[in-house]
Amino acid sequence: MEVMIRRHEGWFLGERGVPVRPAVDLVQCHAGLLRRLGNGRLRRDRVQHAPVLLGRERLLGLWFDDGHTCAGILGHSPKDNSDFGLLDDVTPLQVVRGEIELHALHDDGEEPESTRRIRLLRQSVMEYETADWPEQGSAYILRPYPHRDGWYDGADARRITTLDGVGALVTGETVFPRPPQKAVEDHAVTEQIRAALTGDPQALEDHVAETKRRCAAGDPAEALALGRDLHFISDDGAVSRTRIADRERYAAELLVMAYRALGRDNLAELAELDHREREIPWAGAYRR
């Protein structure tokens, strides 16, 4: 964790909305921090999510809607096929501090060196942020978060619903009914989308063709949302994570079209690169 903080000092330590250098930082982040391990690699991760912390249960990363500005930090568990969820108003270092206190909560003191390192890391983080939150361990984790009052019952009107739970920041008409993204999954909506995408292959092919037509005509909304959906379900969801080639291909094609149409060219380049290099066991290709 300490290495991550120092490595990203230019942009990881700031508040939400701090601009970062666009293409090169995202590419380098994917190169240095996203480890790919055959069928076990984090295939649901997308180019808008730049990983910064990977633990035993959860992957945390910075989220970029436009490829230029960090909108916040999101986490998910690749092991249980969980979605990412809706962005809330926390900074990366607040999340890191929470991970520190969670670790401290389970520290039994039997390894003095580990206890010392936790203390030093807490001090380092608090030099930048959270110094006004002196609580430690469970007292920190259970402290009130006023900005989250009502958050779990809310929705983000700027984002249309996607299966990954983040929502697509885009305007336009969609093929599927896609209401504003809710903080808690709207199963009535997501199950309808999932059923349509995993049923008749010909229907999916027709849907993709119509979505491409709309995007070419100037409306990339469904292309962005559908591309994200297909990327999220690009394997069978089983333990073996068997890949589904058509969904991978459709996802890449739609995302590239949508990102180009929206002027998010660096994300389009990463989507092309991700699809082209999916067989590479490590992310070394991202250094090219």
N, C-alpha and C positions, 0 to 999 in steps of 0.2 A: 504494500500500500504506500509506503514511504517513497519508493522508487517512482510510482505512478504520479504522486503529487509533485515531485521535483521535475519529472520529465515533462509534464504539461503545464509548467508554471506560467507560461505566457497566456494561457487561455482557460485552463481548468480551474483556476482559483477564483475567478470572478463571479459576479452575480449573473442571473439569467439575462439573456439578450446581449451578451458581450460579443461583438463581431470577431471572427477568427479568419486567418488566411484560408481561402476556400479550398481549392482543389488539392494542393500539395499536403495540407495538414490532414485532410480526410484520408487521402491515399496512404500517407505514411502511418497514420493511426491503424488502418486496416493491416498494413504490412507488419508493424511491430507488435500488435497486441492481439490480433485475431488468429488463433491457432486452429488449423483445420486437421481433423483426425478422421479421415475416411468417412464412413457412414455416421460416425459419432460427432462430426463437426457441427458447428452451430448453424445449421442451414436456415433456421428461421430468422436469423439475424439479417437485417437489411442494410443497404448502403447508407440510409439516413441515420443509422444507429452506430456510433463509433465506440467500441468497447474500451473501457478504462479499468474496470475491476472485474475479475473473474474469481469467484469463490467456489466452494464445494457444491452449493445449491443454487446460486443466483449469479447472473451476468448483469453488470451495471454498465451503462454507456451513455454518452451524450447524444441527444437527439437534435438533428438538423432537418427542419422542414424544407429549407431552401438551399441547403448546401453551404451556406455562408454564416449563419447566425445560430448559436446554440440556443435552443428553445427550452432546455431543461435536461433532466437526467431521468432515465427509465431503466427498470430492471425486469427480468423475467427468469424463469427456471426452465432451461432447455430440457431437463429431465422429465418434466411432467406436462410438456406441450402447452404451458401457460401462455396467455397473451401478455402484452406489455402493459396494458392499462393506459388510462388517460394521464397526460402530464398534470402535475400539480405544482404548486408554487414553492419548491424547495431547491436549494442550490446544491451543486455537487459536493461541496465540503460538508454541508449539513448531513448528507447521506453518508459520507465517509465517517463523520463523527459518530453517527448512529451505529455503523458497523464496528467501530472501535469499542463503543460502550456495550454492544451486544457480546463482543469477545470478552470484555472485562467482566461482564455478568457471569460468565462461565469459567472465569479464571479462579482456580482453587488455591493458587499460591504455591503449588508444588514445584513450579519451574520459575525460579526467581528471575532468570534472564528474560523469559517471555513477559513476565509482569513488568519488568523494567522497560522493555521495548514498547509495551502498550502505553505506559506512562509518558515516555518520551514522544511517541507518536501523537498522543493526545495534546501534549504541550505544543508540538509543531503545528498541528491543525488549528489550535486555538489562537496562535499568533496571527493567523489570517482571518479566521471567522469562528463564530460560536463562543467567543470569550465571555459573552454575556449569558451563557448557559453553563453555569458551573456544576450542575448536577452530573453524577456519574452512575454508570451501571443502569439498573432498573429505573432509578429516579430520572435519568435522562430519557430513556426509551419511553416511559409513560408520561412524560411532561405534556401539557396541553399544546395543541397546535391550532390556534384561533383561525388561521387561514383555511383550515380544512372543515370548519363548521359548515355543514350542509353539502360538502363536496361530494360525498358518496351518493347523494341523491340527485346530483346535478348533471348537466351535459354541457358540452362546448359547442355553441351554435356555429362556430367557424369551421368545424370539422364534420365531415360526413362519415357515417359508420363504416368501419373496416373490421375484418375478422381479427386483426392483430390487437385491437382494442385501443389504438392510439387515435384513430380517425385520420382522414386525409384532409389536409388544409388546402382546399380547392373549391371553386364555385363552378356551377354548371349543372346540366341535366344528367341523370344517371339512368341506366337501364333498370336496375333493381331499385326498389324504394330504399333509400338510405337516409334515415333521419339523422339529426345531430348526434355525434358520438357521446354516449353516456359513460360516466365513470364506472358504473357497474354494468356488465354485459347485458344487453337486451336480447335474450335468447330467441324471442319470437322473430326478430330481424335476422340475427346471425344464422340461425338454423335454416331459415328460408334461403339465404345466400349460399350456405354450405351445401344444402341439398341440391341446388341448381348446378353448382360447380362440380359436384362429385357424382352426378347421375349419368345421363345420356352423353357420351362423348361427342356425338354429332351436334347436340344442342349447345355444348360448350364451344365447339368450333364455330358455330354460327354466332354465338354471343361475342366471341372474341373478334370475329370479322366485323360485326356491327359496331363494336367498341372502337376498333381501328378506324372505321369509316367516320365515326363521330369526331374522333381526335383529329383526323386529317382535315375535317371540315371546320376545325377551330374550337372544339369543345373537348378538353382532355380530362374532364372530371371522372368519367367511368374508367378511362384507361388507367389513371393513377390508382383509383380504388380497387379495380379488378386486378391490376398487376400486383398490388400489395396482397390482396386476398390469395391469389394463386401462388405467390411466393411463400405465404404463410402455410399453405396446405400442399407444398410441393413434395411431401413424402406421405406415406400412408399412416403416419401417426403411431405406428407400432414401435416396440422396443428396437426392432432391427432398422427402423427408419428407411425403409425401401423407397428409393427415389422414383418419382413419376415424371418421366421425361417430357411429356406434352405440357404438363403444368409448369415445369421449369422454363421451357422454351416460350410458352405464351407469356409468362410473367416477365421474362427479360424483354421480350419484344414490346409489350405494353408499357413497361416502366420507362424504357428508353424513349418511346414515342411521347409519353406524357411529360417526362422531364424536359425533353427538347422543346415541346410546345409551351412549357411554363417558364422557359429560360433558365432552367436549372441544369446547365450543361455538364458541370462537374459530376453531378449525381448520375446523369446519363452515361458518362464515361465509366463510372464505377459499376453501374448496372451491367454494361457490356463486358467489362473486365471480369466481374464476378461470375457471369454465366460462362465466359470463355475458359476460365481457369478453374472450374469447379472440380476437375480431376486432380489438380495439384494438391498433394498432401499437406503442404505448408503454404503460407501466404507470401512466399518469396516473389511470386509473379507481380505482386503489387509494388515492388521496388522498381520496376522497369519504367 
